[in-house]
Amino acid sequence: MIVALAAGAAVAGLVAFLAFTETGKKTTKKWKVKGKKVKDKAESIITDARKKFDDLREEFVSEYKNNDLVNEQYQE
């Protein structure tokens, strides 16, 4: 029980530090800026990956259709 109370007090102290001191506010702002940059990079990577996957899928489908046409010609 004492450990839980100590942990709660530590978290409350950290939140108070980040919310009410100038140093905490600057630190929080830096984290937000870095987080936005990371989020933007991640979105860019995901968008590129989706486009490449769609292109690969289209290529696979077109190759599969072409193979079906070739196979039909040989069967006739």
DACOR-V542219 format. One record per pair of residues at least 6 apart in sequence whose C-alpha atoms are under 6 Angstrom apart, sorted by the first residue. I is the first residue (numbers start at 0). J is the second residue. If there is no record, write none. Layout:
i->{I I}
j->{J J}
This chain:
i->{16 17 17}
j->{23 23 24}
